[in-house]
Amino acid sequence: MDRELTMDLLVTYDVETVTPQGQRRLRKVAKICEAYGHRVQKSVFEVVCRETDKLRLVAALNAAIDPLQDSIRIYRLPANALDDVEHLGKPRDVDPRGPLVI
């Protein structure tokens, strides 16, 4: 993907999982995020995408959640911010700009 046309996003979510419906929504949100980015923690994804992909991602996530019970936060980071992440513990397994593994 041409870096000039892409943006770095951090997507986090908290989906209610007490009910079977909530558990289904959680799986759906995770699958949507996996289609756009790399999971870096249980409910955190790093995404490198174009504006049109971001619009599709937001629309899909919005359709998947119950807005009264679930929360998704999408942070638009400065350009190439995912190339300079400080993390502790287990090393990073994926390149945020690398191919998606689905």
Biopython code that builds the backbone (N, CA, C, O; Angstrom):
import numpy as np
from Bio.PDB.StructureBuilder import StructureBuilder

atoms = [
    (1, "MET", "N", (0.845, -1.173, 0.000)),
    (1, "MET", "CA", (0.000, 0.000, 0.000)),
    (1, "MET", "C", (0.894, 1.241, 0.000)),
    (1, "MET", "O", (1.832, 1.307, 0.795)),
    (2, "ASP", "N", (0.644, 2.195, -0.837)),
    (2, "ASP", "CA", (1.418, 3.421, -0.919)),
    (2, "ASP", "C", (1.255, 4.213, 0.377)),
    (2, "ASP", "O", (0.142, 4.599, 0.735)),
    (3, "ARG", "N", (2.350, 4.451, 1.069)),
    (3, "ARG", "CA", (2.293, 5.145, 2.359)),
    (3, "ARG", "C", (1.724, 6.547, 2.242)),
    (3, "ARG", "O", (1.151, 7.064, 3.201)),
    (4, "GLU", "N", (1.873, 7.171, 1.078)),
    (4, "GLU", "CA", (1.357, 8.528, 0.895)),
    (4, "GLU", "C", (-0.169, 8.552, 1.010)),
    (4, "GLU", "O", (-0.750, 9.567, 1.394)),
    (5, "LEU", "N", (-0.801, 7.453, 0.683)),
    (5, "LEU", "CA", (-2.263, 7.409, 0.651)),
    (5, "LEU", "C", (-2.868, 6.702, 1.848)),
    (5, "LEU", "O", (-4.086, 6.538, 1.912)),
    (6, "THR", "N", (-2.049, 6.283, 2.792)),
    (6, "THR", "CA", (-2.572, 5.497, 3.900)),
    (6, "THR", "C", (-2.545, 6.272, 5.204)),
    (6, "THR", "O", (-1.885, 7.303, 5.333)),
    (7, "MET", "N", (-3.281, 5.741, 6.161)),
    (7, "MET", "CA", (-3.315, 6.295, 7.508)),
    (7, "MET", "C", (-3.114, 5.162, 8.500)),
    (7, "MET", "O", (-3.426, 4.006, 8.211)),
    (8, "ASP", "N", (-2.590, 5.502, 9.673)),
    (8, "ASP", "CA", (-2.416, 4.539, 10.745)),
    (8, "ASP", "C", (-3.547, 4.726, 11.750)),
    (8, "ASP", "O", (-3.835, 5.842, 12.183)),
    (9, "LEU", "N", (-4.183, 3.613, 12.112)),
    (9, "LEU", "CA", (-5.272, 3.645, 13.082)),
    (9, "LEU", "C", (-4.999, 2.651, 14.196)),
    (9, "LEU", "O", (-4.337, 1.634, 13.988)),
    (10, "LEU", "N", (-5.511, 2.951, 15.370)),
    (10, "LEU", "CA", (-5.539, 2.001, 16.468)),
    (10, "LEU", "C", (-7.015, 1.810, 16.798)),
    (10, "LEU", "O", (-7.711, 2.768, 17.134)),
    (11, "VAL", "N", (-7.487, 0.575, 16.701)),
    (11, "VAL", "CA", (-8.899, 0.272, 16.951)),
    (11, "VAL", "C", (-8.990, -0.551, 18.231)),
    (11, "VAL", "O", (-8.352, -1.596, 18.356)),
    (12, "THR", "N", (-9.783, -0.074, 19.169)),
    (12, "THR", "CA", (-10.003, -0.796, 20.417)),
    (12, "THR", "C", (-11.502, -0.990, 20.601)),
    (12, "THR", "O", (-12.304, -0.169, 20.156)),
    (13, "TYR", "N", (-11.868, -2.077, 21.258)),
    (13, "TYR", "CA", (-13.298, -2.289, 21.476)),
    (13, "TYR", "C", (-13.565, -2.981, 22.795)),
    (13, "TYR", "O", (-12.726, -3.701, 23.337)),
    (14, "ASP", "N", (-14.773, -2.734, 23.290)),
    (14, "ASP", "CA", (-15.282, -3.366, 24.497)),
    (14, "ASP", "C", (-16.724, -3.749, 24.172)),
    (14, "ASP", "O", (-17.603, -2.891, 24.095)),
    (15, "VAL", "N", (-16.950, -5.035, 23.987)),
    (15, "VAL", "CA", (-18.268, -5.524, 23.600)),
    (15, "VAL", "C", (-18.824, -6.363, 24.745)),
    (15, "VAL", "O", (-18.126, -7.212, 25.300)),
    (16, "GLU", "N", (-20.072, -6.121, 25.089)),
    (16, "GLU", "CA", (-20.755, -6.869, 26.148)),
    (16, "GLU", "C", (-20.763, -8.344, 25.782)),
    (16, "GLU", "O", (-21.129, -8.694, 24.660)),
    (17, "THR", "N", (-20.365, -9.224, 26.710)),
    (17, "THR", "CA", (-20.298, -10.657, 26.408)),
    (17, "THR", "C", (-21.076, -11.510, 27.395)),
    (17, "THR", "O", (-20.895, -12.727, 27.439)),
    (18, "VAL", "N", (-21.938, -10.888, 28.184)),
    (18, "VAL", "CA", (-22.730, -11.641, 29.162)),
    (18, "VAL", "C", (-23.801, -12.468, 28.466)),
    (18, "VAL", "O", (-24.113, -13.578, 28.898)),
    (19, "THR", "N", (-24.361, -11.932, 27.392)),
    (19, "THR", "CA", (-25.433, -12.614, 26.678)),
    (19, "THR", "C", (-24.881, -13.324, 25.436)),
    (19, "THR", "O", (-23.820, -12.954, 24.932)),
    (20, "PRO", "N", (-25.592, -14.334, 24.945)),
    (20, "PRO", "CA", (-25.175, -14.972, 23.690)),
    (20, "PRO", "C", (-25.115, -13.977, 22.524)),
    (20, "PRO", "O", (-24.247, -14.085, 21.657)),
    (21, "GLN", "N", (-26.034, -13.014, 22.506)),
    (21, "GLN", "CA", (-26.026, -12.000, 21.440)),
    (21, "GLN", "C", (-24.749, -11.163, 21.510)),
    (21, "GLN", "O", (-24.150, -10.836, 20.486)),
    (22, "GLY", "N", (-24.345, -10.821, 22.736)),
    (22, "GLY", "CA", (-23.119, -10.049, 22.912)),
    (22, "GLY", "C", (-21.900, -10.843, 22.479)),
    (22, "GLY", "O", (-20.989, -10.290, 21.863)),
    (23, "GLN", "N", (-21.871, -12.120, 22.789)),
    (23, "GLN", "CA", (-20.756, -12.979, 22.376)),
    (23, "GLN", "C", (-20.671, -13.054, 20.853)),
    (23, "GLN", "O", (-19.577, -13.067, 20.289)),
    (24, "ARG", "N", (-21.829, -13.103, 20.187)),
    (24, "ARG", "CA", (-21.848, -13.106, 18.715)),
    (24, "ARG", "C", (-21.330, -11.777, 18.166)),
    (24, "ARG", "O", (-20.573, -11.743, 17.195)),
    (25, "ARG", "N", (-21.753, -10.683, 18.806)),
    (25, "ARG", "CA", (-21.279, -9.368, 18.358)),
    (25, "ARG", "C", (-19.764, -9.263, 18.529)),
    (25, "ARG", "O", (-19.079, -8.719, 17.663)),
    (26, "LEU", "N", (-19.242, -9.775, 19.635)),
    (26, "LEU", "CA", (-17.805, -9.749, 19.872)),
    (26, "LEU", "C", (-17.057, -10.485, 18.766)),
    (26, "LEU", "O", (-16.069, -9.977, 18.237)),
    (27, "ARG", "N", (-17.522, -11.671, 18.420)),
    (27, "ARG", "CA", (-16.868, -12.435, 17.344)),
    (27, "ARG", "C", (-16.955, -11.683, 16.016)),
    (27, "ARG", "O", (-15.999, -11.674, 15.241)),
    (28, "LYS", "N", (-18.097, -11.056, 15.759)),
    (28, "LYS", "CA", (-18.275, -10.323, 14.509)),
    (28, "LYS", "C", (-17.341, -9.104, 14.452)),
    (28, "LYS", "O", (-16.718, -8.844, 13.423)),
    (29, "VAL", "N", (-17.251, -8.370, 15.550)),
    (29, "VAL", "CA", (-16.355, -7.208, 15.596)),
    (29, "VAL", "C", (-14.915, -7.650, 15.375)),
    (29, "VAL", "O", (-14.180, -7.014, 14.620)),
    (30, "ALA", "N", (-14.506, -8.736, 16.028)),
    (30, "ALA", "CA", (-13.139, -9.244, 15.859)),
    (30, "ALA", "C", (-12.881, -9.629, 14.407)),
    (30, "ALA", "O", (-11.830, -9.292, 13.862)),
    (31, "LYS", "N", (-13.811, -10.324, 13.774)),
    (31, "LYS", "CA", (-13.646, -10.731, 12.370)),
    (31, "LYS", "C", (-13.524, -9.516, 11.448)),
    (31, "LYS", "O", (-12.713, -9.506, 10.522)),
    (32, "ILE", "N", (-14.336, -8.501, 11.712)),
    (32, "ILE", "CA", (-14.258, -7.286, 10.900)),
    (32, "ILE", "C", (-12.870, -6.661, 11.045)),
    (32, "ILE", "O", (-12.236, -6.303, 10.052)),
    (33, "CYS", "N", (-12.410, -6.535, 12.273)),
    (33, "CYS", "CA", (-11.091, -5.932, 12.513)),
    (33, "CYS", "C", (-9.974, -6.765, 11.893)),
    (33, "CYS", "O", (-9.014, -6.209, 11.359)),
    (34, "GLU", "N", (-10.087, -8.079, 11.957)),
    (34, "GLU", "CA", (-9.072, -8.959, 11.350)),
    (34, "GLU", "C", (-8.979, -8.763, 9.842)),
    (34, "GLU", "O", (-7.928, -9.002, 9.247)),
    (35, "ALA", "N", (-10.065, -8.333, 9.226)),
    (35, "ALA", "CA", (-10.067, -8.108, 7.779)),
    (35, "ALA", "C", (-9.335, -6.819, 7.397)),
    (35, "ALA", "O", (-8.991, -6.620, 6.232)),
    (36, "TYR", "N", (-9.099, -5.943, 8.382)),
    (36, "TYR", "CA", (-8.476, -4.652, 8.098)),
    (36, "TYR", "C", (-7.118, -4.446, 8.742)),
    (36, "TYR", "O", (-6.343, -3.603, 8.291)),
    (37, "GLY", "N", (-6.813, -5.211, 9.802)),
    (37, "GLY", "CA", (-5.574, -4.945, 10.511)),
    (37, "GLY", "C", (-5.052, -6.138, 11.271)),
    (37, "GLY", "O", (-5.529, -7.262, 11.112)),
    (38, "HIS", "N", (-4.053, -5.869, 12.108)),
    (38, "HIS", "CA", (-3.377, -6.910, 12.877)),
    (38, "HIS", "C", (-3.763, -6.790, 14.349)),
    (38, "HIS", "O", (-3.703, -5.707, 14.932)),
    (39, "ARG", "N", (-4.161, -7.922, 14.944)),
    (39, "ARG", "CA", (-4.468, -7.936, 16.369)),
    (39, "ARG", "C", (-3.150, -7.843, 17.135)),
    (39, "ARG", "O", (-2.225, -8.618, 16.893)),
    (40, "VAL", "N", (-3.074, -6.883, 18.065)),
    (40, "VAL", "CA", (-1.875, -6.733, 18.879)),
    (40, "VAL", "C", (-2.153, -7.005, 20.355)),
    (40, "VAL", "O", (-1.222, -7.223, 21.130)),
    (41, "GLN", "N", (-3.400, -6.995, 20.741)),
    (41, "GLN", "CA", (-3.864, -7.430, 22.051)),
    (41, "GLN", "C", (-5.273, -7.956, 21.846)),
    (41, "GLN", "O", (-5.825, -7.857, 20.751)),
    (42, "LYS", "N", (-5.858, -8.518, 22.904)),
    (42, "LYS", "CA", (-7.154, -9.189, 22.733)),
    (42, "LYS", "C", (-8.194, -8.331, 22.018)),
    (42, "LYS", "O", (-8.893, -8.829, 21.135)),
    (43, "SER", "N", (-8.311, -7.075, 22.375)),
    (43, "SER", "CA", (-9.320, -6.202, 21.763)),
    (43, "SER", "C", (-8.698, -4.955, 21.154)),
    (43, "SER", "O", (-9.305, -3.884, 21.157)),
    (44, "VAL", "N", (-7.487, -5.097, 20.635)),
    (44, "VAL", "CA", (-6.768, -3.954, 20.057)),
    (44, "VAL", "C", (-6.166, -4.368, 18.719)),
    (44, "VAL", "O", (-5.503, -5.400, 18.613)),
    (45, "PHE", "N", (-6.406, -3.551, 17.706)),
    (45, "PHE", "CA", (-5.886, -3.805, 16.364)),
    (45, "PHE", "C", (-5.142, -2.589, 15.850)),
    (45, "PHE", "O", (-5.558, -1.451, 16.063)),
    (46, "GLU", "N", (-4.028, -2.847, 15.165)),
    (46, "GLU", "CA", (-3.327, -1.817, 14.421)),
    (46, "GLU", "C", (-3.769, -1.954, 12.967)),
    (46, "GLU", "O", (-3.741, -3.043, 12.394)),
    (47, "VAL", "N", (-4.175, -0.835, 12.386)),
    (47, "VAL", "CA", (-4.712, -0.844, 11.024)),
    (47, "VAL", "C", (-3.980, 0.202, 10.191)),
    (47, "VAL", "O", (-3.821, 1.347, 10.614)),
    (48, "VAL", "N", (-3.541, -0.199, 9.015)),
    (48, "VAL", "CA", (-2.992, 0.734, 8.024)),
    (48, "VAL", "C", (-3.943, 0.644, 6.836)),
    (48, "VAL", "O", (-4.089, -0.415, 6.225)),
    (49, "CYS", "N", (-4.586, 1.759, 6.515)),
    (49, "CYS", "CA", (-5.598, 1.708, 5.449)),
    (49, "CYS", "C", (-5.735, 3.051, 4.751)),
    (49, "CYS", "O", (-5.179, 4.066, 5.172)),
    (50, "ARG", "N", (-6.484, 3.013, 3.687)),
    (50, "ARG", "CA", (-6.834, 4.237, 2.957)),
    (50, "ARG", "C", (-8.141, 4.786, 3.537)),
    (50, "ARG", "O", (-8.852, 4.095, 4.267)),
    (51, "GLU", "N", (-8.430, 6.007, 3.205)),
    (51, "GLU", "CA", (-9.655, 6.656, 3.707)),
    (51, "GLU", "C", (-10.903, 5.864, 3.339)),
    (51, "GLU", "O", (-11.801, 5.712, 4.168)),
    (52, "THR", "N", (-10.976, 5.358, 2.114)),
    (52, "THR", "CA", (-12.164, 4.586, 1.718)),
    (52, "THR", "C", (-12.297, 3.308, 2.541)),
    (52, "THR", "O", (-13.407, 2.900, 2.882)),
    (53, "ASP", "N", (-11.156, 2.669, 2.865)),
    (53, "ASP", "CA", (-11.201, 1.473, 3.710)),
    (53, "ASP", "C", (-11.653, 1.824, 5.120)),
    (53, "ASP", "O", (-12.396, 1.065, 5.743)),
    (54, "LYS", "N", (-11.208, 2.969, 5.626)),
    (54, "LYS", "CA", (-11.626, 3.397, 6.966)),
    (54, "LYS", "C", (-13.141, 3.598, 7.001)),
    (54, "LYS", "O", (-13.802, 3.204, 7.962)),
    (55, "LEU", "N", (-13.678, 4.203, 5.967)),
    (55, "LEU", "CA", (-15.121, 4.418, 5.923)),
    (55, "LEU", "C", (-15.875, 3.085, 5.931)),
    (55, "LEU", "O", (-16.898, 2.952, 6.604)),
    (56, "ARG", "N", (-15.371, 2.104, 5.187)),
    (56, "ARG", "CA", (-15.988, 0.773, 5.182)),
    (56, "ARG", "C", (-15.864, 0.100, 6.548)),
    (56, "ARG", "O", (-16.813, -0.513, 7.036)),
    (57, "LEU", "N", (-14.688, 0.220, 7.155)),
    (57, "LEU", "CA", (-14.448, -0.354, 8.477)),
    (57, "LEU", "C", (-15.415, 0.232, 9.500)),
    (57, "LEU", "O", (-16.048, -0.509, 10.251)),
    (58, "VAL", "N", (-15.531, 1.540, 9.534)),
    (58, "VAL", "CA", (-16.422, 2.206, 10.486)),
    (58, "VAL", "C", (-17.876, 1.787, 10.251)),
    (58, "VAL", "O", (-18.606, 1.524, 11.206)),
    (59, "ALA", "N", (-18.291, 1.726, 9.007)),
    (59, "ALA", "CA", (-19.670, 1.329, 8.697)),
    (59, "ALA", "C", (-19.935, -0.107, 9.149)),
    (59, "ALA", "O", (-20.980, -0.392, 9.735)),
    (60, "ALA", "N", (-18.992, -1.010, 8.878)),
    (60, "ALA", "CA", (-19.167, -2.413, 9.273)),
    (60, "ALA", "C", (-19.212, -2.557, 10.786)),
    (60, "ALA", "O", (-20.045, -3.290, 11.318)),
    (61, "LEU", "N", (-18.317, -1.861, 11.479)),
    (61, "LEU", "CA", (-18.309, -1.938, 12.941)),
    (61, "LEU", "C", (-19.570, -1.338, 13.530)),
    (61, "LEU", "O", (-20.150, -1.888, 14.466)),
    (62, "ASN", "N", (-19.990, -0.219, 12.986)),
    (62, "ASN", "CA", (-21.206, 0.431, 13.467)),
    (62, "ASN", "C", (-22.422, -0.477, 13.313)),
    (62, "ASN", "O", (-23.300, -0.496, 14.176)),
    (63, "ALA", "N", (-22.473, -1.223, 12.220)),
    (63, "ALA", "CA", (-23.595, -2.135, 11.979)),
    (63, "ALA", "C", (-23.527, -3.370, 12.882)),
    (63, "ALA", "O", (-24.546, -4.016, 13.124)),
    (64, "ALA", "N", (-22.348, -3.697, 13.374)),
    (64, "ALA", "CA", (-22.162, -4.931, 14.151)),
    (64, "ALA", "C", (-22.441, -4.767, 15.640)),
    (64, "ALA", "O", (-22.725, -5.752, 16.322)),
    (65, "ILE", "N", (-22.367, -3.557, 16.152)),
    (65, "ILE", "CA", (-22.461, -3.374, 17.601)),
    (65, "ILE", "C", (-23.859, -2.958, 18.053)),
    (65, "ILE", "O", (-24.695, -2.533, 17.256)),
    (66, "ASP", "N", (-24.081, -3.093, 19.347)),
    (66, "ASP", "CA", (-25.251, -2.520, 20.015)),
    (66, "ASP", "C", (-24.747, -1.239, 20.670)),
    (66, "ASP", "O", (-24.024, -1.305, 21.665)),
    (67, "PRO", "N", (-25.109, -0.081, 20.138)),
    (67, "PRO", "CA", (-24.534, 1.169, 20.638)),
    (67, "PRO", "C", (-24.905, 1.491, 22.087)),
    (67, "PRO", "O", (-24.300, 2.371, 22.699)),
    (68, "LEU", "N", (-25.879, 0.796, 22.629)),
    (68, "LEU", "CA", (-26.246, 1.013, 24.021)),
    (68, "LEU", "C", (-25.400, 0.174, 24.977)),
    (68, "LEU", "O", (-25.373, 0.446, 26.177)),
    (69, "GLN", "N", (-24.706, -0.850, 24.453)),
    (69, "GLN", "CA", (-23.949, -1.746, 25.318)),
    (69, "GLN", "C", (-22.472, -1.864, 24.945)),
    (69, "GLN", "O", (-21.659, -2.236, 25.791)),
    (70, "ASP", "N", (-22.110, -1.562, 23.716)),
    (70, "ASP", "CA", (-20.759, -1.792, 23.219)),
    (70, "ASP", "C", (-20.063, -0.463, 22.932)),
    (70, "ASP", "O", (-20.712, 0.566, 22.745)),
    (71, "SER", "N", (-18.741, -0.504, 22.901)),
    (71, "SER", "CA", (-17.959, 0.700, 22.635)),
    (71, "SER", "C", (-16.773, 0.348, 21.736)),
    (71, "SER", "O", (-16.071, -0.637, 21.964)),
    (72, "ILE", "N", (-16.571, 1.162, 20.730)),
    (72, "ILE", "CA", (-15.403, 1.035, 19.849)),
    (72, "ILE", "C", (-14.749, 2.401, 19.783)),
    (72, "ILE", "O", (-15.418, 3.421, 19.621)),
    (73, "ARG", "N", (-13.431, 2.403, 19.910)),
    (73, "ARG", "CA", (-12.667, 3.637, 19.777)),
    (73, "ARG", "C", (-11.690, 3.455, 18.631)),
    (73, "ARG", "O", (-10.993, 2.444, 18.548)),
    (74, "ILE", "N", (-11.647, 4.440, 17.749)),
    (74, "ILE", "CA", (-10.730, 4.415, 16.616)),
    (74, "ILE", "C", (-9.866, 5.669, 16.718)),
    (74, "ILE", "O", (-10.348, 6.796, 16.605)),
    (75, "TYR", "N", (-8.574, 5.433, 16.935)),
    (75, "TYR", "CA", (-7.627, 6.530, 17.055)),
    (75, "TYR", "C", (-6.880, 6.671, 15.735)),
    (75, "TYR", "O", (-6.228, 5.735, 15.273)),
    (76, "ARG", "N", (-6.982, 7.841, 15.140)),
    (76, "ARG", "CA", (-6.182, 8.121, 13.944)),
    (76, "ARG", "C", (-4.853, 8.666, 14.434)),
    (76, "ARG", "O", (-4.797, 9.710, 15.085)),
    (77, "LEU", "N", (-3.797, 7.959, 14.120)),
    (77, "LEU", "CA", (-2.465, 8.295, 14.604)),
    (77, "LEU", "C", (-1.717, 9.141, 13.590)),
    (77, "LEU", "O", (-2.082, 9.168, 12.415)),
    (78, "PRO", "N", (-0.673, 9.834, 14.032)),
    (78, "PRO", "CA", (0.144, 10.575, 13.063)),
    (78, "PRO", "C", (0.718, 9.616, 12.014)),
    (78, "PRO", "O", (0.872, 8.422, 12.271)),
    (79, "ALA", "N", (1.022, 10.137, 10.869)),
    (79, "ALA", "CA", (1.551, 9.324, 9.769)),
    (79, "ALA", "C", (2.730, 8.473, 10.225)),
    (79, "ALA", "O", (3.655, 8.965, 10.871)),
    (80, "ASN", "N", (2.681, 7.209, 9.884)),
    (80, "ASN", "CA", (3.736, 6.237, 10.178)),
    (80, "ASN", "C", (3.985, 6.018, 11.668)),
    (80, "ASN", "O", (5.054, 5.537, 12.043)),
    (81, "ALA", "N", (3.036, 6.356, 12.515)),
    (81, "ALA", "CA", (3.193, 6.176, 13.963)),
    (81, "ALA", "C", (3.376, 4.711, 14.336)),
    (81, "ALA", "O", (4.072, 4.406, 15.304)),
    (82, "LEU", "N", (2.765, 3.802, 13.586)),
    (82, "LEU", "CA", (2.877, 2.388, 13.911)),
    (82, "LEU", "C", (4.276, 1.834, 13.649)),
    (82, "LEU", "O", (4.586, 0.713, 14.054)),
    (83, "ASP", "N", (5.122, 2.616, 12.972)),
    (83, "ASP", "CA", (6.500, 2.204, 12.738)),
    (83, "ASP", "C", (7.388, 2.509, 13.949)),
    (83, "ASP", "O", (8.535, 2.066, 14.013)),
    (84, "ASP", "N", (6.855, 3.256, 14.893)),
    (84, "ASP", "CA", (7.637, 3.694, 16.050)),
    (84, "ASP", "C", (6.847, 3.453, 17.327)),
    (84, "ASP", "O", (6.478, 4.398, 18.024)),
    (85, "VAL", "N", (6.589, 2.192, 17.628)),
    (85, "VAL", "CA", (5.809, 1.819, 18.806)),
    (85, "VAL", "C", (6.749, 1.244, 19.853)),
    (85, "VAL", "O", (7.554, 0.356, 19.572)),
    (86, "GLU", "N", (6.630, 1.763, 21.049)),
    (86, "GLU", "CA", (7.397, 1.201, 22.167)),
    (86, "GLU", "C", (6.487, 0.226, 22.894)),
    (86, "GLU", "O", (5.386, 0.584, 23.313)),
    (87, "HIS", "N", (6.945, -0.991, 23.039)),
    (87, "HIS", "CA", (6.139, -1.974, 23.766)),
    (87, "HIS", "C", (7.046, -2.783, 24.678)),
    (87, "HIS", "O", (8.249, -2.901, 24.448)),
    (88, "LEU", "N", (6.442, -3.332, 25.708)),
    (88, "LEU", "CA", (7.172, -4.091, 26.701)),
    (88, "LEU", "C", (6.664, -5.524, 26.695)),
    (88, "LEU", "O", (5.503, -5.768, 26.367)),
    (89, "GLY", "N", (7.499, -6.449, 27.045)),
    (89, "GLY", "CA", (7.070, -7.844, 27.108)),
    (89, "GLY", "C", (7.253, -8.543, 25.780)),
    (89, "GLY", "O", (8.193, -8.273, 25.032)),
    (90, "LYS", "N", (6.337, -9.441, 25.507)),
    (90, "LYS", "CA", (6.397, -10.283, 24.308)),
    (90, "LYS", "C", (6.638, -9.429, 23.064)),
    (90, "LYS", "O", (5.934, -8.443, 22.846)),
    (91, "PRO", "N", (7.632, -9.803, 22.243)),
    (91, "PRO", "CA", (7.930, -9.005, 21.049)),
    (91, "PRO", "C", (6.769, -8.996, 20.052)),
    (91, "PRO", "O", (5.945, -9.909, 20.010)),
    (92, "ARG", "N", (6.741, -7.961, 19.277)),
    (92, "ARG", "CA", (5.735, -7.804, 18.230)),
    (92, "ARG", "C", (5.901, -8.918, 17.207)),
    (92, "ARG", "O", (7.003, -9.159, 16.715)),
    (93, "ASP", "N", (4.813, -9.589, 16.892)),
    (93, "ASP", "CA", (4.843, -10.718, 15.966)),
    (93, "ASP", "C", (4.651, -10.324, 14.501)),
    (93, "ASP", "O", (5.015, -11.081, 13.601)),
    (94, "VAL", "N", (4.081, -9.141, 14.259)),
    (94, "VAL", "CA", (3.735, -8.783, 12.888)),
    (94, "VAL", "C", (4.209, -7.371, 12.559)),
    (94, "VAL", "O", (4.379, -6.524, 13.436)),
    (95, "ASP", "N", (4.412, -7.156, 11.291)),
    (95, "ASP", "CA", (4.704, -5.823, 10.771)),
    (95, "ASP", "C", (3.348, -5.173, 10.503)),
    (95, "ASP", "O", (2.540, -5.738, 9.766)),
    (96, "PRO", "N", (3.075, -3.993, 11.085)),
    (96, "PRO", "CA", (1.765, -3.376, 10.884)),
    (96, "PRO", "C", (1.442, -3.086, 9.420)),
    (96, "PRO", "O", (0.274, -2.937, 9.063)),
    (97, "ARG", "N", (2.460, -3.006, 8.574)),
    (97, "ARG", "CA", (2.240, -2.762, 7.151)),
    (97, "ARG", "C", (2.335, -4.039, 6.334)),
    (97, "ARG", "O", (2.233, -4.012, 5.107)),
    (98, "GLY", "N", (2.534, -5.165, 7.027)),
    (98, "GLY", "CA", (2.662, -6.447, 6.347)),
    (98, "GLY", "C", (1.310, -7.014, 5.944)),
    (98, "GLY", "O", (0.267, -6.450, 6.276)),
    (99, "PRO", "N", (1.332, -8.125, 5.229)),
    (99, "PRO", "CA", (0.081, -8.738, 4.773)),
    (99, "PRO", "C", (-0.770, -9.228, 5.942)),
    (99, "PRO", "O", (-0.253, -9.631, 6.984)),
    (100, "LEU", "N", (-2.079, -9.184, 5.743)),
    (100, "LEU", "CA", (-3.004, -9.665, 6.757)),
    (100, "LEU", "C", (-3.058, -11.178, 6.722)),
    (100, "LEU", "O", (-3.038, -11.788, 5.653)),
    (101, "VAL", "N", (-3.125, -11.770, 7.885)),
    (101, "VAL", "CA", (-3.250, -13.217, 8.002)),
    (101, "VAL", "C", (-4.645, -13.505, 8.530)),
    (101, "VAL", "O", (-4.947, -13.232, 9.692)),
    (102, "ILE", "N", (-5.486, -14.053, 7.678)),
    (102, "ILE", "CA", (-6.885, -14.295, 8.075)),
    (102, "ILE", "C", (-7.132, -15.772, 8.207)),
    (102, "ILE", "O", (-8.246, -16.185, 8.532)),
]
sb = StructureBuilder()
sb.init_structure("model")
sb.init_model(0)
sb.init_chain("A")
sb.init_seg("    ")
for serial, (resi, resn, name, xyz) in enumerate(atoms, 1):
    if name == "N":
        sb.init_residue(resn, " ", resi, " ")
    sb.init_atom(name, np.array(xyz, "f"), 0.0, 1.0, " ", f" {name:<3s}", serial, name[0])
structure = sb.get_structure()
